[in-house]
Amino acid sequence: MVVGIALASYLALCVVARLAYPRVLFPAPRLDGAPVIDDLSAQLVQLAHADGSHTAALHFVAPRPESRTVVVFHGNGETMFDNVGHALELKRRGLGVLLVEYRGYGTTHGSPPSEDMLYEDGEAAVAHLAREQVPPERIALWGWSLGSGVAAEMARRGHGARLVLLAPFTSITDMGRRFAPILPVSLLMAHRLDTLSKAPSIEQPTLVVHGDADELIPFSMGEAVASALPHAKLVRVAGGHHADLLYSETGRPGARELYDLLADHLAR
């Protein structure tokens, strides 16, 4: 009887985990309106999908036609507006930037996105740049944390001439096993975002940046992704954490030096 109760409890836990994990995986901040951006080059755009939904994006137009535009995919506990600081740092270094929102986040709040929806948002962003006459070779990709999985998929599909992965995970299921080792994560999670298995087919020169004190996504995952990519360089940030990777000067290299490294890689 005790075994039966334990089994029933475990199965109930699995059911709860299956139903609840999308909300845990996507703790999407909600915004009732777009904040004011004090930059005349910033254009807020709505990219339509066939089902009537829209992908929001914020476009900082490149300062020169020959400049590269960086498509930025943000992390899971933020919106694209939290990345305006990154955009301004890249713009100061001569790059254009397109910040991409995931449907379900920010001003497009709603149900958590599926994996396919994340990739559709990425495709919509690339298509927008094509309509704006930005040639494919002038596009680069940038993904932070959750966004690293989206950027990697876009690169695998042949988009972007350069790729940056900041604090990347090997896969979402690997992350699930890390936090719920007693559960059959592969059976419970519909999302995969399996960057590690895609990495060998990504040909773009890639810069992988990871803090060795990252408390959320272990540095070993960044190492594994960088090792699997054919043309990657790994930048180890000594003392760098997950949330402060590009904000703090306590790690080495510090934030300003990292921006210079990233901009140099993206602009080549």
N, C-alpha and C positions, 0 to 999 in steps of 0.2 A: 504493500500500500504506500509506503514511504517513497519507493521508487516511482510509483505512478504519479504521486503528487509532485515530486521533483520534476518528472518529465513534462507534466502538464504545465507547471510553472515556467519551465524553460521554453516550451512552445509558445506560451502566452507572451513571454518576453520577446521572442522572435517576431511575433505578430506586431507588438507595440513598436519594436525597433524598425520594422519594415514600413509602418505607417508614419512614424515620426521622423525618420532620418532626413527626409528632404528639408524639413524646417531647420534641423540642426546643421545640415550641410550648407544651407543658404539662409543665414540669418540676415535677410535683406533689409537694410534701412529703408524707411519710407519717407518720401518728400512730397509735400503738397504742391510745390512749385520749384522752379529752377532758381537757385541763388544768383545774385547779380555778379557777373564776372567783369572785373575792371581791366578789360583788354579788348581794344577795338577790333583785333583780328579774330576774336572768338565768335564762331557762328554756331548757334544751337540748331540742330537739324533733327527731323523725324523721318526715319527710313521705313517705308511701308513694306509689309509682307502680304502675301496673297490671302491670308486668313483675316485680314483687317487689323492685325496688331502692328505695332511700330517699335522699332529699335531707336532709342534716343542716342545722340552722339553730340559731342562738342568739338568743333573743328577750329584749331588754331592754324590758320593758313600759313604755309611755308613762306619765309621772307623772300625767297628767290625761286624762280621756276626750276632751277637746277638742284634745289635743296631737297633732301629726302623728307618724307612725312612718315612719322612713327605712329602706328596704330596701337593704342594702349588698352590692354585688358586688365581690369583691376581685381583686387582680392575679394574674398567672400563677405566680409563684414563692413563693406564700404560701398559708396556709389562712385560714379565717374567723377563727381565734383570733388571728392577727396583727393583726386589726382591732379587737380589744377596746378598745385605747386610743382609737381614733376614736369607738367607741360611747360610751365614758364621757365624752368631750369633748362629744359631741352631747347626751347625757343631762343633763349639767350645765347645758346651755343649754335644757332643757325639752322635749327630743324623745325619743320612743321609737325603738328601733333593732332591726332584724332582720338579723343577719349570716347570709349564705347561703353554704353550701359547695357546690362543684361535685362531682358524682359522679366518682370517680377521685382525689380530693384528700383529705388529712387522714385522718379516721377512716373515710371511705368510699373508701379507696384502691383502685385497680384500674387498668383500661385507661384511656388518655386519653379524655376525653369527645368525642363528636361535637358539632357545632354545635347540632343539634336537642336534644341532652341538656342543653346549657347553658341553652337557652331553656325546656326542661321544668323545670329546677331553678328558674328565675325564676318560672314560672307556679305551681309548687308553693308558693313563698314567698308570692305574692300571695293564693293560695287559703287558705293558713293564716291570714293576717290577716283575711280575710273570715269565716272560722270563728270567729275571736276577736272578732268584732263591731267590727272597725276598718273604718269606711266608706271607700269609694274615694277620697273627697275628702280623707281624713286620711292618705293614703299618698303618700310621696315616694320617688324613686329616686336611687341614688348608685352610680356605677361608676368604678373606678380602673383605668387601663391596660386589661388584658384585660377587666375588668368593665365598662368603658365600652361595649363592644360589646353586652354582655348588657343593660345598663340601657337603651341606646338602642332595642334591639328591644322591650323591655317597654313603653317609652314609645310606640313606633310602634303597638303593639297597643292603646293606650289606657289603660294602667295608669299610676297615679301622677299627682298634681296638679302636682308640681314635679320637676325633673330636675337633677342635678349630674353633670358629666363631668370627671374629673380625669385629665390627661395622656392624652386620647383619641387614638387612631389613626384614620386615614380608613378603612382596611380592613386585614384581616390579609394579604391578597394584596399590598397596597402595602408592608406591612412586610417581606413575603418578598422582594419585588423590591429593597428597600433593602439586605438582607443577602445576597442571592444573585442579583445582577443578571444573571449569565450563564445562569440557568436559566429555563425556561418555567413560572414560578411558577403562573400561572392554570390550567395543565393539571395540575400536580402536586398542588395543594392542594385538598382537599375543603372545608375551612373557608373562609368568606368574611368573616363579621362586618363587613359593608360599611356602616358607620355613615354615610359621606358620602352614599351614594345614598338612605338612609332619612331623612336629616336634613330635607329639605323637607316631609315628611309628619308631623313631630313638632311638635305644637302646644303642648306644655307649656312654660312659662317655664323657661329653662335657664341655668345658670351653668357656663361652661367655664373651668377653671383649668389653666394650663399654665406650666411653667417655661421661660424662654427659654434655659436652659443644659441642657435635657434631652438627655442623651447617647444615650438609647434611642429614644424617640419624639420626633421633631423638633417644635419649637414650631410650625412651619409647618403641621403636620397639625392641631393644635389650632385654629389660625387658620382653616383651611379648613372644619373641622367647625362652628365658631361662625358663620362667614359663611353656611353653608348652612342653618342652623337659623332658622326664622322669628322666634323670640322668645328670642334668646340674648344674653347678655352675656359677653364674654371678659375674664378676669382674668389679666393677664400678670405672672408672678412673676419679677422681675428677679433673675437669678443662681440661680433655682430649678432643681434637678436632678430626675431622675425619682424616685429613691428617697426623697429627703428633703423632698418638697414640703410635707408637713404635719408635719414633725418639726423643722425648722430655723428659727431666727430670722435666719439670714444673708441669705436672700432678702427681697425687699420686694414685696408685704407679707409679714410673717413669719407663723409658724405660728399664733400666738394670734389675730392679726388675721384670718387666713384662716378659722379656725374660726368667728369671730364673723360674718364675711360669709356663710359657708356656712349657718350656723344661721339667720341672718336670712332668707336666701333660701328655705330649706326650710320655715320656719315660717309664711310669709305665706299 
